[in-house]
């Protein structure tokens, strides 16, 4: 039997590569061969997944969410560059906790600018894990967009707090294909928009949410881009999705795009079983999440999901195409808080799960 290990990260606990390694160890104890293909869905971990598939790392220095310089990395294979919000100016870059009004997407724009300097045919924007709700204004400014206030003065600080003060915008032109990899389907504005849905996760109080949404609406009016703001996915990463659309970007399913980019169909050949996984599986998994995409594209090969936590009924898992779902929380109340324990549980599950066409041993 040959098993393809195709997990995403367990957010806040283990990287996709670590998940695959622990599963491989458990299977090896049973004499079962496995092949790792660490995946991503367009969120944090996308650069790491690209690097594990053969892209080369390009070190960069960018501004974190609140301006502190930090080292990061992008991935490049000579044709495609992958940059991600999470490791440039995402929540993990905040030194002193949430900053819903002062966090900026500028660092992501700096990373994108560095990627373009490499001369790629396309750049993939991975938008998960953002800290800001600035409509991507900080990103645009880093790429050369000019924002001026009502006195005609150029604005140097672009974030959720300063967005309402913008009076005019001069956008740059980029001569590169921009792929916006996300499975977020939210528009930019309104009750299902960037501020209302994701603002609370970034520390925004109700008054902050109203302020941020008003600033985003003002930005849309200045850009004369109401239809783009209404596009599913424009609200991704605090509105970076909207800004990327202004630059001519195209929104694609992050899960499906990375399955293609990392050549999942080739990895699937001659495999008897696929083991996928992520930190949580629930009713939203069917809406383009990685486990659902893996099951849908496994061409009849059985798929088992090993996850941190599951609230999915057995019949719903079967409807997704999953033969079984194994959750770490069935063995421990909070394994995510202990990566070492999570690794032990992954190895334990791999040693004991029933495999199709083979006696459990």
C-alpha positions as CSV (number, residue, x, y, z in Angstrom):
1,X,0.0,0.0,0.0
2,X,1.2,3.5,-0.8
3,X,-0.3,6.5,1.1
4,X,-0.2,10.1,0.0
5,X,0.0,12.5,2.9
6,X,-1.6,15.8,1.8
7,X,-2.3,17.9,4.9
8,X,-2.6,21.6,5.5
9,X,-1.2,23.1,8.7
10,X,-2.8,22.7,12.1
11,X,-3.0,26.5,12.7
12,X,-1.2,27.6,15.9
13,X,0.2,24.1,16.5
14,X,2.0,22.3,13.6
15,X,3.0,23.2,10.1
16,X,1.8,21.1,7.2
17,X,5.3,19.5,6.9
18,X,5.3,18.6,10.6
19,X,1.8,17.0,10.3
20,X,2.9,14.9,7.4
21,X,6.1,13.9,9.1
22,X,4.3,12.7,12.3
23,X,1.8,10.7,10.2
24,X,4.6,9.2,8.1
25,X,6.3,8.0,11.3
26,X,3.2,6.3,12.5
27,X,2.6,4.6,9.2
28,X,6.2,3.5,9.0
29,X,5.8,1.7,12.3
30,X,3.3,-0.5,10.4
31,X,5.6,-1.0,7.4
32,X,3.5,1.3,5.2
33,X,5.1,3.6,2.6
34,X,3.9,7.2,2.4
35,X,4.7,10.2,0.3
36,X,4.3,13.8,1.7
37,X,2.7,16.6,-0.2
38,X,2.4,19.5,2.1
39,X,-0.5,21.7,1.0
40,X,-2.1,25.1,1.6
41,X,-5.3,26.8,0.7
42,X,-4.1,30.4,0.1
43,X,-3.7,31.2,3.8
44,X,-0.7,31.3,6.1
45,X,1.6,28.4,5.3
46,X,1.3,28.9,1.5
47,X,4.9,30.0,1.1
48,X,6.1,27.1,3.2
49,X,4.0,24.7,1.0
50,X,5.5,26.2,-2.2
51,X,9.1,25.9,-0.7
52,X,8.5,22.2,0.2
53,X,7.5,21.5,-3.4
54,X,10.7,22.9,-4.9
55,X,10.3,26.7,-5.0
56,X,13.4,28.5,-3.8
57,X,13.3,30.9,-0.8
58,X,13.9,34.6,-1.4
59,X,14.7,36.4,1.9
60,X,13.0,39.8,2.3
61,X,12.7,42.6,4.9
62,X,9.3,44.2,5.2
63,X,7.2,46.3,7.6
64,X,5.2,44.3,10.1
65,X,1.5,45.1,10.8
66,X,2.4,48.2,12.8
67,X,5.6,49.2,11.1
68,X,8.4,47.3,12.8
69,X,10.8,45.9,10.3
70,X,10.9,42.1,10.1
71,X,12.5,39.4,8.1
72,X,10.3,37.1,6.0
73,X,10.6,35.1,2.8
74,X,8.7,34.6,-0.4
75,X,8.8,31.6,-2.8
76,X,9.9,31.7,-6.4
77,X,10.4,29.0,-9.1
78,X,11.5,31.2,-12.0
79,X,8.0,31.7,-13.3
80,X,5.7,32.0,-10.3
81,X,6.2,33.9,-7.0
82,X,4.2,33.3,-3.9
83,X,3.8,36.0,-1.2
84,X,1.7,35.8,1.9
85,X,0.1,38.2,4.3
86,X,0.5,36.2,7.4
87,X,4.3,36.2,7.5
88,X,4.7,39.7,6.3
89,X,2.2,41.9,8.1
90,X,-0.3,39.4,9.6
91,X,-1.5,38.9,13.1
92,X,1.6,37.0,14.0
93,X,3.7,40.1,13.3
94,X,1.9,42.3,16.0
95,X,4.3,42.9,18.9
96,X,1.8,44.1,21.4
97,X,-1.5,42.5,20.6
98,X,-4.3,43.5,18.2
99,X,-4.2,46.9,16.5
100,X,-7.5,47.0,14.5
101,X,-7.1,50.6,13.5
102,X,-3.4,51.1,13.2
103,X,-2.4,47.8,11.5
104,X,-1.5,48.2,7.8
105,X,-1.0,46.0,4.8
106,X,2.1,47.9,3.7
107,X,4.5,45.0,4.4
108,X,2.6,42.8,2.1
109,X,2.9,45.5,-0.6
110,X,6.6,45.6,0.0
111,X,6.8,41.8,-0.4
112,X,4.8,42.0,-3.6
113,X,7.1,44.7,-4.9
114,X,10.1,42.6,-4.2
115,X,8.5,39.6,-5.9
116,X,7.8,41.7,-9.1
117,X,11.5,42.7,-9.2
118,X,12.4,39.0,-9.7
119,X,10.6,39.1,-13.1
120,X,7.9,36.4,-12.6
121,X,5.1,35.8,-15.1
122,X,2.7,35.7,-12.2
123,X,2.5,36.4,-8.5
124,X,0.2,34.5,-6.2
125,X,-1.2,36.4,-3.3
126,X,-2.0,34.3,-0.3
127,X,-4.3,36.3,1.9
128,X,-4.9,34.5,5.2
129,X,-4.0,35.6,8.6
130,X,-4.2,39.4,8.1
131,X,-4.1,41.9,10.9
132,X,-5.4,45.0,9.1
133,X,-8.7,46.3,7.7
134,X,-7.3,49.0,5.4
135,X,-8.8,47.8,2.1
136,X,-5.3,47.1,1.0
137,X,-4.4,50.8,0.9
138,X,-1.1,50.2,2.7
139,X,-0.2,47.5,0.1
140,X,-1.0,49.9,-2.8
141,X,1.0,52.7,-1.2
142,X,4.1,50.4,-1.0
143,X,3.6,49.6,-4.7
144,X,3.7,53.3,-5.7
145,X,0.0,54.4,-5.3
146,X,-0.3,58.0,-4.3
147,X,-2.9,58.9,-1.6
148,X,-3.4,62.6,-0.9
149,X,-5.5,64.4,1.7
150,X,-7.9,67.2,1.1
151,X,-5.0,69.7,1.2
152,X,-3.3,67.8,-1.7
153,X,-0.6,66.5,0.6
154,X,0.7,63.0,0.1
155,X,-0.3,60.6,2.9
156,X,2.5,58.4,4.2
157,X,0.5,56.4,6.8
158,X,-2.3,54.3,5.3
159,X,-4.3,52.1,7.7
160,X,-7.9,51.7,8.9
161,X,-7.6,54.8,11.0
162,X,-6.4,57.2,8.2
163,X,-8.5,55.8,5.3
164,X,-11.3,58.3,5.8
165,X,-8.9,61.2,5.4
166,X,-7.9,60.2,1.8
167,X,-9.2,62.7,-0.8
168,X,-7.7,61.3,-4.0
169,X,-5.9,58.2,-5.2
170,X,-3.5,57.6,-8.1
171,X,-3.1,53.9,-8.6
172,X,0.0,52.2,-10.1
173,X,0.0,49.8,-13.1
174,X,1.6,46.4,-12.7
175,X,2.9,44.4,-15.7
176,X,2.4,41.0,-14.1
177,X,-0.4,38.5,-13.7
178,X,-1.9,38.6,-10.2
179,X,-3.6,35.6,-8.8
180,X,-5.6,36.2,-5.6
181,X,-5.7,32.8,-3.9
182,X,-8.4,32.7,-1.3
183,X,-11.5,30.8,-0.3
184,X,-13.0,33.8,1.5
185,X,-16.2,34.7,-0.3
186,X,-17.1,37.9,1.6
187,X,-17.6,41.2,-0.2
188,X,-15.7,44.3,1.0
189,X,-18.6,46.1,2.7
190,X,-21.7,45.6,4.8
191,X,-22.8,43.1,7.4
192,X,-20.9,40.2,5.6
193,X,-17.9,42.4,4.7
194,X,-14.3,42.6,5.9
195,X,-14.9,44.8,8.9
196,X,-18.1,43.2,10.2
197,X,-17.0,39.6,9.9
198,X,-13.3,39.6,10.5
199,X,-12.8,42.8,12.4
200,X,-13.7,41.2,15.8
201,X,-11.0,38.6,15.2
202,X,-8.5,41.4,14.8
203,X,-9.6,43.1,18.1
204,X,-12.2,45.6,16.6
205,X,-14.9,46.7,19.0
206,X,-18.4,47.6,17.5
207,X,-17.5,51.3,17.2
208,X,-14.3,50.3,15.4
209,X,-16.2,48.1,13.0
210,X,-18.5,50.9,12.1
211,X,-15.5,53.3,11.6
212,X,-13.6,50.8,9.5
213,X,-16.6,50.0,7.3
214,X,-17.2,53.7,6.7
215,X,-13.5,54.1,5.7
216,X,-13.7,51.2,3.3
217,X,-16.9,52.6,1.8
218,X,-15.1,56.0,1.3
219,X,-12.2,54.2,-0.4
220,X,-14.6,52.5,-2.8
221,X,-16.3,55.8,-3.7
222,X,-12.9,57.4,-4.4
223,X,-11.8,54.4,-6.5
224,X,-15.2,54.4,-8.3
225,X,-15.2,50.6,-7.9
226,X,-18.5,49.5,-6.4
227,X,-18.7,46.4,-8.5
228,X,-15.3,45.3,-7.5
229,X,-16.2,45.8,-3.8
230,X,-19.2,43.6,-4.3
231,X,-17.1,40.8,-5.8
232,X,-17.0,37.6,-3.6
233,X,-13.5,37.6,-2.1
234,X,-13.0,41.4,-2.2
235,X,-13.3,41.4,1.6
236,X,-10.4,38.9,2.0
237,X,-7.6,40.0,4.3
238,X,-9.2,43.1,5.5
239,X,-9.9,44.2,1.9
240,X,-6.5,43.3,0.3
241,X,-8.7,41.3,-2.0
242,X,-10.4,44.5,-3.2
243,X,-7.0,46.3,-3.7
244,X,-5.7,43.4,-5.7
245,X,-8.8,43.5,-7.9
246,X,-8.1,47.2,-8.5
247,X,-4.7,46.1,-9.8
248,X,-6.3,43.7,-12.3
249,X,-5.9,40.6,-10.2
250,X,-8.1,37.5,-10.5
251,X,-9.7,35.7,-7.6
252,X,-9.4,31.9,-7.6
253,X,-10.1,29.1,-5.2
254,X,-7.0,29.0,-3.0
255,X,-7.4,25.2,-2.3
256,X,-7.8,24.3,-5.9
257,X,-5.0,26.6,-7.1
258,X,-2.5,25.2,-4.7
259,X,-3.5,21.6,-5.5
260,X,-2.6,22.5,-9.1
261,X,0.5,24.5,-8.3
262,X,1.9,21.7,-6.1
263,X,1.0,19.1,-8.7
264,X,-1.5,17.0,-6.7
265,X,-2.7,15.0,-9.7
266,X,0.8,13.6,-10.3
267,X,1.4,12.9,-6.6
268,X,-1.9,11.0,-6.5
269,X,-0.8,8.5,-9.2
270,X,-0.3,4.9,-7.9
271,X,-1.5,5.9,-4.4
272,X,-4.0,3.6,-2.6
273,X,-5.1,6.1,0.0
274,X,-4.9,9.9,0.7
275,X,-4.6,11.2,4.2
276,X,-5.4,14.9,4.4
277,X,-6.0,17.2,7.4
278,X,-6.2,20.6,8.9
279,X,-6.8,22.2,12.3
280,X,-10.6,22.1,12.2
281,X,-13.3,20.6,10.0
282,X,-16.8,21.8,10.2
283,X,-19.9,22.9,8.2
284,X,-17.8,25.5,6.4
285,X,-15.4,22.8,5.0
286,X,-17.6,22.2,2.1
287,X,-17.2,25.9,1.0
288,X,-13.9,25.4,-0.8
289,X,-11.7,24.3,2.2
290,X,-8.7,22.1,1.5
291,X,-10.0,18.8,2.9
292,X,-13.1,19.1,0.7
293,X,-11.0,20.0,-2.4
294,X,-8.7,17.1,-1.8
295,X,-11.6,14.6,-1.5
296,X,-13.3,16.0,-4.6
297,X,-10.1,15.7,-6.7
298,X,-8.9,12.3,-5.5
299,X,-10.3,10.5,-8.5
300,X,-11.9,7.6,-6.6
301,X,-8.9,7.1,-4.3
302,X,-10.2,6.8,-0.6
303,X,-9.6,9.9,1.5
304,X,-9.2,10.0,5.3
305,X,-9.0,13.3,7.2
306,X,-6.9,13.6,10.3
307,X,-7.8,16.9,12.0
308,X,-7.3,18.8,15.2
309,X,-11.0,19.2,15.9
310,X,-14.1,18.1,14.1
311,X,-17.7,19.1,14.6
312,X,-18.8,17.4,11.3
313,X,-21.4,14.7,11.5
314,X,-20.5,11.3,9.9
315,X,-23.0,11.7,7.1
316,X,-21.7,15.2,6.3
317,X,-18.1,13.9,6.1
318,X,-19.3,11.1,3.8
319,X,-21.1,13.7,1.6
320,X,-17.7,15.5,1.3
321,X,-16.1,12.3,0.0
322,X,-14.2,11.5,3.2
323,X,-14.1,7.8,4.2
324,X,-13.4,8.7,7.8
325,X,-12.4,11.7,10.0
326,X,-10.1,11.3,13.0
327,X,-9.8,14.2,15.4
328,X,-7.0,14.8,18.0
329,X,-9.6,16.1,20.4
330,X,-11.0,12.6,20.6
331,X,-7.9,11.8,22.6
332,X,-7.1,15.0,24.4
333,X,-9.1,18.1,25.3
334,X,-6.7,20.8,24.0
335,X,-3.9,19.2,22.0
336,X,-3.4,22.4,19.9
337,X,-1.8,24.1,22.9
338,X,0.9,21.4,23.0
339,X,2.6,20.7,19.6
340,X,4.5,17.8,21.1
341,X,1.3,16.2,22.2
342,X,-0.3,16.8,18.8
343,X,2.6,15.1,17.2
344,X,2.3,12.1,19.5
345,X,-1.5,11.8,18.7
346,X,-0.9,12.0,15.0
347,X,1.6,9.2,15.2
348,X,-0.9,7.2,17.3
349,X,-3.7,7.7,14.9
350,X,-1.5,6.7,11.9
351,X,-0.6,3.5,13.8
352,X,-4.2,2.5,14.4
353,X,-6.5,3.8,11.7
354,X,-8.2,1.2,9.5
355,X,-6.8,1.3,6.0
356,X,-8.9,0.2,3.0
357,X,-8.0,-3.2,1.6
358,X,-5.6,-4.0,4.5
359,X,-6.1,-5.5,7.9
360,X,-5.6,-3.0,10.7
361,X,-2.4,-3.9,12.5
